[in-house]
Every structure is written in structure tokens, then in C-alpha cells.
């Protein structure tokens, strides 16, 4: 049997694409290797959002090519955002790679591999122009995240024109999957043991805006919430000015949807938001935290901020710090502006020097760390429902509470589990302490 080892880089949406490709491979008779060093084919699914992501992709491509040169695998295939964005330039940079596929060609992977095994050359398999397709998983319940939780991609592409972001240039415009296909995938995942479904897209809150059937994120959540079983639904990454009253009502009245909002603001200074081409968010910045907290009891707010954008002054940054301290987000991530080729912000004047930008990022994260620590300390003694992710014997269990999203937030560690409880089970716990960004808890 021909074995394919998948290296998935970047965001959860890339991982969802990897699951589509894995399903296509399995349907075509290929097998998935447990690790790249045991594979006949190494597949590197890449991210190209910012420079560090591209550097990581290049390192993994070179490592895969080294495996091939040493005779440990026969072929190297590169997919995802890097070949989609750079096309022939990437092929010239990595001549040892045997095939490149774009984001619209996920289902062409088995045919490309068949050709390679028949010793036929595979051309650059990337359709001209912007991507236009969406994909349903050939095997709906397949997941690369392990048995307990899953990512469900509900849409592809983005209609926003943020000055710093190149994603629409290589992911295309918004394309929402049919609600029926998403519900079918969710039903299959729940039936096979998934207990947390994380809905992902470039902008989850834009779901359905391109369709003519009345689909919205609110209507999708209601359809998913009607499924039978014991599970959580969480959606990740949206625009705060797209959070409608109907969406808030759907979340407040849901059985399964956790009250978690992942809404990157990028900045709070109106001048910077306008320069970022996010002027439509200026008005929403001021009141959305109070609005969400009032509408959805126990709401958790996560955001992301960008510092070092061209034209950002120390006054702009101090205003952002004051805003963060006033709002008190539960979770916050910060990154430094990266001038991206082909974006409107790439050539803007007034770029802060790298040392200043990095100092601002550190200062912002230090302020947030103090806020998160205070919020977490206030959780001590509170009761919560935990989803058990892993059990490590004497080291106890690793779990997640509703306010902890996968990959980006902390975890909860439970000292001991009785017989009968394990990964995929829910447990009622009482928070007992704080350990860095993690919590500790005991069973109630």
C-alpha cells in the first residue's frame, strides 16, 4: 500500500483542507502514514499568511526533500496557500518537489500521485485566476485532530479588503458551503465521538452572505444545535460589526453553543483602523464588548491586535492599551505588522522601526497577561463543565472548559479521574488554581 504522510501547517482551516485531501486519498486506496519518515509520499500543506509562516513552510519543504534525497520517501508534494499564492515562483524555488497543487485542486491529489507512481511528470496543478470551489469531506467523520474535537470549515475565501491582508488574493471571495452539507458532517462527527465542533472560516460571521437561500451563521447554529447528542459548538474568527442581534439570540438560547466570541479588533485607534481599511469597524469597537456580555450570559471574549502598523504613533498605541485595560478581554493575541507583497499597506509611510513594534507587542501582552491572571484567579472556586481531552495516568487529565478554545487558549488540568471517565467525556469540575495560562480543577 502506498502511504502518504501529511504535514499540515498554519491555521485550522488548512487542517480542514488536509482532512479533505486525506479522505480523497483513502477513497482512492492510499493509506495515511503515522509519520513522514514512514511515508512513501510526504505532503506539505502550507500557509502563506505572513513571513514567519512562509519561513516555516520552506523549512518543512526542505526537510521533506531531504527525506526524499536520503531515500526515505519517493515523492514530495506541496499544497495549500504557498503554491496558490506564488505558483511558478515556488516551483522554481524548490525544484526537488514533484508536484504543486492549489487550494482549488484538493480532490486532484490522488490523480497527481497516480501519475507520479507511473513515472509521469505532474504539471503545476493550479487553476488560473482566483479559487472558486468549496469541498465537502469525502469521509465526513475523518479528522486529524484526534477523537475528541474537530474543525468544520463552513466557508472559504473572504470579501474584506483589509489593507494588511493578502488572503483574498489567493483564497478568493467568500464561498459558503450549503448548510445541509455542514449539518451532515457535524452529525457524522458526533456519531463517531467528537464532542466539540469548531466552526472555522476566514470570516465565520459572513457565512451565507453569498448565498440566496437565507443562510446565516445564526440559522446554521440553530440547525446544528438541533442535533441529538452531548457536544459543544464553538465558532472561531469573525468581525464584531457582523454580530447581529439574531446571532446573539441564537447563541443565548442554544443548548450546545458555548458563549465564546473570537473577534479580532486589530486596533482601537480610528486613524489606524481607517488606514487598515477597517473603517466600518470603528463604531462597533466602542460598544460591542458590553453588548455581547449583556446579550449572552457568561460570554468569553477573545481578540487579536496588530501593532507597528504604518502611521502608528505612541499615542495610538497608548490608546490601544487603555482600551484593552478598560474592556478586559478574557484572551488576547498580538502580532507585529508584516508588510505583505501586493497589499495596500505594503508601501505606506510611517512604519515604526522593528524594535519599537516588538516593544509595543510585548507591552500589550504584558498588560493582557495581568488581566487574564486576574480573570483566572476569579474563576477559582467556581464550578464548570469540562471536556476531557486526554488522560495521562498519574499526571491526571487534560481538559478544556467552555472559555478555552483549542490551540489558542490555555487548558485545565484535573488531578485524578475515576474509572469510567476518559477522553471524550464531560465532567463537572470545580476550579482549584491557576498555573500560568492553565487552570487546575477537581471533580465535583
C-alpha positions in Angstrom: 0.0 0.0 0.0 1.2 3.5 -0.8 1.5 5.6 2.3 1.1 9.4 2.5 2.4 11.4 5.4 0.6 14.8 5.9 2.4 17.8 7.4 -0.3 20.5 8.0 1.0 24.0 8.7 -0.8 27.2 9.6 -4.3 27.6 10.7 -7.2 25.2 11.5 -8.7 26.0 8.1 -5.6 24.4 6.5 -6.1 21.4 8.7 -9.7 21.1 7.5 -8.3 21.1 3.9 -5.9 18.4 5.0 -8.9 16.3 6.1 -10.5 16.7 2.7 -7.3 15.5 1.0 -6.9 12.6 3.4 -10.4 11.5 2.6 -9.7 11.6 -1.1 -6.6 9.6 -0.6 -8.3 6.9 1.5 -11.1 6.7 -1.0 -8.6 6.2 -3.8 -6.8 3.3 -1.9 -3.9 5.2 -0.4 -3.0 4.9 3.3 -2.1 7.6 5.8 1.4 7.2 7.3 1.7 7.7 11.1 4.7 10.0 10.5 6.5 11.5 7.5 9.6 9.2 8.0 7.3 6.2 7.4 5.7 7.6 4.2 6.2 6.9 0.5 4.9 10.4 -0.2 5.3 13.5 2.0 2.6 16.1 1.6 3.3 19.5 3.0 0.2 21.6 3.2 1.4 25.2 3.6 0.5 28.6 5.0 1.5 31.9 3.3 -0.2 34.5 5.5 2.9 36.3 6.8 6.7 35.9 6.6 7.1 33.6 9.6 4.5 31.2 8.2 6.3 31.1 4.8 9.7 30.5 6.6 8.1 27.6 8.4 6.7 26.2 5.2 10.1 26.5 3.4 11.8 24.7 6.3 9.3 21.8 6.1 9.6 21.6 2.4 13.4 21.4 2.5 13.2 18.7 5.3 10.8 16.7 3.2 13.1 17.0 0.2 16.0 15.8 2.4 14.0 12.7 3.3 13.5 12.1 -0.4 17.2 12.6 -1.2 18.1 10.1 1.6 15.8 7.5 0.0 13.2 7.6 2.8 10.4 8.6 0.6 9.7 8.7 -3.1 7.9 11.9 -3.7 7.2 15.3 -2.1 4.0 17.2 -2.9 3.3 20.8 -1.7 -0.2 22.1 -1.4 -2.1 25.0 0.1 -1.6 28.7 0.2 2.1 28.9 -0.8 1.7 27.3 -4.3 -1.6 29.1 -4.7 0.0 32.5 -4.0 3.3 32.1 -5.7 2.6 29.5 -8.4 5.6 29.1 -10.8 7.9 31.1 -8.4 7.6 28.4 -5.8 8.3 25.6 -8.3 11.5 27.4 -9.3 12.5 27.8 -5.7 12.0 24.1 -4.9 12.9 22.1 -8.0 13.1 18.9 -5.9 9.4 19.0 -5.2 7.5 16.6 -7.5 4.0 18.3 -7.6 2.3 21.5 -6.5 -1.4 21.7 -6.0 -3.5 24.8 -5.3 -6.4 25.3 -2.9 -9.0 24.5 -5.7 -7.3 21.2 -6.5 -7.7 19.2 -3.3 -9.6 16.4 -5.0 -6.9 16.1 -7.7 -4.3 14.8 -5.3 -4.9 11.1 -5.9 -4.7 11.5 -9.6 -1.5 13.5 -9.2 0.1 10.8 -7.1 -1.1 8.1 -9.5 0.8 9.9 -12.3 3.9 10.2 -10.2 3.9 6.5 -9.4 3.5 5.8 -13.1 6.6 8.0 -13.6 4.8 10.7 -15.4 5.5 14.4 -14.7 2.8 16.3 -12.9 2.5 19.9 -14.1 1.8 22.8 -11.8 -1.8 21.8 -10.8 -3.2 25.3 -10.0 -6.1 26.7 -11.9 -5.7 30.2 -13.3 -7.4 33.1 -11.5 -8.9 33.1 -8.0 -10.2 29.9 -6.4 -13.9 29.4 -6.8 -14.7 26.0 -5.1 -15.6 24.6 -1.7 -15.2 21.0 -0.7 -17.2 18.5 1.4 -15.2 15.8 3.1 -15.3 12.5 1.2 -15.3 10.9 4.6 -17.3 13.3 6.8 -16.2 11.9 10.1 -12.5 11.9 9.3 -10.4 14.2 11.5 -6.7 14.8 12.0 -7.3 16.5 15.4 -7.8 13.2 17.3 -11.0 11.7 18.6 -12.4 14.4 20.9 -12.8 17.6 18.8 -13.0 18.6 15.2 -12.7 21.7 12.9 -15.6 22.1 10.5 -14.9 24.6 7.7 -18.2 26.3 6.8 -16.9 28.8 4.2 -13.9 29.6 2.1 -12.5 32.9 0.9 -13.1 36.5 2.1 -14.8 39.6 0.8 -13.0 42.0 3.0 -10.3 44.3 1.7 -8.1 44.8 4.8 -5.0 46.8 3.8 -2.6 44.4 5.5 -4.1 41.1 4.4 -3.3 39.1 1.2 -5.7 36.2 1.9 -8.4 37.3 -0.6 -5.7 37.4 -3.3 -5.0 33.6 -3.0 -8.1 32.3 -1.3 -10.7 34.1 -3.4 -14.0 35.6 -2.5 -16.4 34.3 0.1 -18.0 30.9 -0.8 -20.3 29.4 1.9 -20.9 25.7 2.0 -24.6 24.6 1.9 -26.0 24.3 5.4 -27.2 20.7 4.7 -23.6 19.6 4.0 -22.3 21.2 7.2 -25.0 19.6 9.3 -24.4 16.2 7.7 -20.7 16.5 8.5 -21.4 17.5 12.1 -23.8 14.6 12.5 -21.2 12.1 11.3 -18.6 13.7 13.6 -20.9 13.5 16.7 -21.8 9.9 15.8 -18.1 8.9 15.9 -17.3 10.5 19.2 -16.4 14.2 18.5 -17.7 16.3 21.4 -16.6 19.7 20.3 -17.2 21.1 16.8 -15.3 24.2 16.0 -16.7 26.1 13.0 -14.0 27.9 11.1 -13.7 30.2 8.0 -11.8 33.3 7.1 -14.8 35.2 8.5 -17.3 32.9 10.1 -19.8 35.8 10.7 -20.0 36.4 7.0 -21.4 32.8 6.5 -24.3 32.8 4.0 -23.9 36.3 2.7 -23.0 35.0 -0.8 -25.9 32.5 -0.9 -29.5 33.2 -1.9 -31.2 30.7 0.4 -31.3 32.9 3.5 -28.5 31.1 5.2 -26.8 33.0 8.1 -24.5 32.0 10.9 -27.5 32.2 13.3 -29.6 29.9 11.2 -26.7 27.4 10.9 -26.1 27.4 14.6 -29.8 26.7 15.2 -29.7 23.8 12.7 -26.6 22.4 14.4 -28.0 23.0 17.9 -31.0 20.8 17.0 -28.7 17.7 16.5 -29.0 15.0 19.1 -26.2 14.2 21.5 -23.9 15.7 24.1 -21.5 18.1 22.5 -20.2 21.7 22.2 -20.3 24.0 19.2 -17.9 26.9 19.0 -17.2 29.3 16.1 -13.8 30.9 15.6 -12.9 34.2 14.0 -15.4 36.8 12.9 -16.0 40.5 12.6 -17.5 42.2 15.6 -19.6 44.6 13.4 -21.2 41.5 11.8 -22.5 40.1 15.1 -26.3 40.6 14.6 -29.0 40.6 17.2 -30.3 37.4 15.6 -26.9 35.7 16.1 -26.8 36.8 19.8 -30.3 35.4 20.3 -29.4 32.1 18.7 -26.4 31.8 21.0 -28.2 32.8 24.1 -30.9 30.2 23.5 -28.7 27.4 22.4 -28.2 24.0 24.2 -24.8 23.3 22.6 -23.2 26.6 21.5 -20.7 27.8 24.0 -20.7 31.5 24.8 -17.4 32.2 23.1 -16.6 35.1 20.7 -13.4 35.2 18.7 -13.5 38.7 17.2 -10.1 40.3 16.3 -10.3 44.1 16.5 -6.7 44.7 15.2 -6.7 48.1 16.8 -8.8 50.7 18.6 -7.5 54.0 17.2 -9.9 55.3 14.5 -7.0 56.7 12.4 -5.2 53.3 12.3 -8.4 51.4 11.6 -9.2 53.6 8.7 -5.6 53.1 7.4 -6.2 49.4 7.8 -9.3 49.8 5.6 -11.4 48.6 8.5 -13.3 51.9 8.9 -16.6 50.1 9.2 -15.5 48.6 12.5 -14.7 52.0 14.2 -18.2 52.5 15.6 -18.6 48.9 16.8 -15.3 49.0 18.6 -16.6 51.1 21.4 -19.7 49.2 22.5 -19.5 45.6 21.2 -18.0 44.1 24.4 -20.7 45.4 26.6 -23.4 44.5 24.1 -22.2 40.9 23.8 -21.8 40.4 27.5 -25.3 41.8 28.2 -26.9 39.6 25.5 -25.1 36.3 26.2 -24.6 35.4 29.9 -21.1 34.3 30.7 -19.7 35.4 27.3 -16.0 34.9 26.8 -14.3 37.5 24.5 -11.1 36.8 22.6 -9.5 39.3 20.3 -6.3 39.9 18.3 -4.4 43.2 17.9 -1.8 44.3 15.4 0.9 46.8 16.4 3.6 48.5 14.3 1.2 49.4 11.5 2.4 52.2 9.3 1.5 55.5 10.9 1.0 54.1 14.4 2.3 56.6 16.9 3.0 56.2 20.6 -0.3 58.0 21.3 -2.2 55.5 19.1 -0.5 52.6 21.0 -1.3 54.1 24.4 -5.0 54.5 23.3 -5.0 50.8 22.4 -3.5 49.9 25.8 -6.1 52.0 27.6 -8.9 50.3 25.5 -7.6 46.8 26.3 -7.4 47.6 30.1 -11.0 49.0 30.0 -12.6 46.2 28.1 -10.7 43.3 29.9 -10.8 40.7 27.2 -10.6 37.1 28.5 -8.0 36.2 25.9 -5.9 38.4 23.5 -3.2 37.7 21.0 -0.9 40.3 19.5 1.4 40.4 16.5 3.6 42.8 14.7 2.6 44.2 11.3 4.2 42.3 8.4 4.3 44.2 5.0 2.9 41.7 2.6 3.6 41.8 -1.1 0.6 43.1 -3.1 -1.3 44.6 -0.2 -2.3 48.2 0.1 -0.3 48.6 3.3 2.9 47.3 2.0 4.2 50.7 0.8 2.6 53.0 3.4 4.9 55.6 5.0 5.4 55.9 8.7 6.4 52.3 9.5 7.6 52.1 13.1 11.1 50.5 13.5 11.1 46.8 14.4 12.4 47.4 17.9 9.6 49.8 18.7 7.0 47.5 17.2 8.2 44.5 19.1 8.4 46.5 22.3 4.7 47.5 21.8 3.8 43.9 21.3 5.5 42.8 24.5 3.9 45.7 26.5 0.5 44.8 25.1 0.9 41.2 26.0 2.2 42.0 29.5 -0.9 44.2 30.1 -3.2 41.3 28.9 -1.3 38.8 31.0 -2.2 40.7 34.1 -5.8 40.9 33.0 -6.0 37.2 32.2 -4.4 36.4 35.5 -7.0 38.4 37.4 -9.8 36.8 35.5 -8.5 33.3 36.0 -7.9 33.9 39.8 -11.6 34.9 40.0 -12.5 31.6 38.5 -11.0 29.7 41.4 -13.8 28.1 43.4 -16.3 28.3 40.5 -18.0 25.3 39.1 -17.8 24.5 35.4 -18.3 21.7 32.8 -15.1 20.3 31.4 -14.5 18.3 28.2 -11.8 15.7 28.9 -9.2 15.6 26.1 -6.5 13.2 27.4 -5.8 11.1 30.4 -2.2 10.6 31.5 -2.5 8.3 34.4 -0.6 9.6 37.4 -0.3 13.0 35.7 -4.1 13.4 35.7 -6.3 14.5 32.8 -6.1 17.4 30.4 -9.4 19.1 29.7 -11.0 22.2 28.3 -13.6 24.5 29.8 -16.1 26.4 27.6 -13.9 29.6 27.8 -10.9 27.7 26.4 -10.7 27.3 22.6 -8.3 24.8 21.1 -4.8 25.8 20.1 -5.1 29.5 21.2 -6.2 29.4 24.9 -5.0 27.5 28.0 -6.1 24.1 29.3 -7.5 22.8 32.5 -5.7 20.0 34.4 -7.6 17.6 36.6 -5.6 15.7 39.1 -7.4 12.4 39.1 -10.1 10.7 37.1 -12.1 7.8 38.5 -12.7 4.6 36.4 -15.3 5.2 33.7 -14.2 8.7 32.8 -11.9 9.3 29.9 -11.2 11.3 26.7 -14.4 12.5 25.1 -16.4 12.5 28.4 -17.8 15.6 30.1 -17.2 16.1 33.8 -18.4 18.6 36.3 -15.4 20.2 38.0 -14.5 23.0 40.5 -11.6 25.2 39.6 -8.9 25.0 42.2 -6.0 27.1 40.9 -4.1 28.9 38.2 -0.9 27.6 36.6 0.4 30.1 34.0 -2.3 30.3 31.3 -3.8 27.0 32.5 -6.2 26.2 35.3 -6.3 23.3 37.7 -9.5 21.6 38.8 -11.0 18.7 40.7 -14.1 16.7 40.1 -17.2 17.7 41.9 
